[in-house]
């Protein structure tokens, strides 16, 4: 489903989620911490 097909409240929530994820990645990179993500059914530690 494209973001343009979503109701207004869902588009706003999706935008907020993307903004929060971007800030989290930047903070982890700044602090030298790894990111813990779910990839291909497994928990993976990524370098930020």
N, C-alpha and C positions, 0 to 999 in steps of 0.2 A: 504494500500500500504506500502510495506517495504521500509525503507530508501535506500536499495541497488537497488531498482527499479527506484529511482528518478534520474533525470539528475544531473550532478556535481554541478551546481549552486544552485539547490534546497537542496542538501545535505549540502552544505556549509552554506546556510541560516538557515537550521534547526538546525545545530550544534551551530550557533551563537545565535539563539533564546534560546536553552537549556542552553547555558552558561550564557546568560543574566538573565534568570529566576533563575538560581542557585545563581548568585550574588545578585539578588534582595531579595531572601529568606534569605540569610545570613545577608544582611544589615538590613532587618526588624527585624530579630532575635536579632542582636547586639543592635539595638536601642529600642527594646521592643515594636515595633509597630505591629499591626495586619496586616494580609494579606487579601485583599478583592478579592474574587474569585467568579467565576460563577460556580455553582454546581446544577445540576438537575433543570435547568431553573430559578434559583434564585441567587441573590447576597448574598454571605455569608461572614461573617467576621471570619477569622481563627486566632488562636493564632500562632505566628511565632515560 
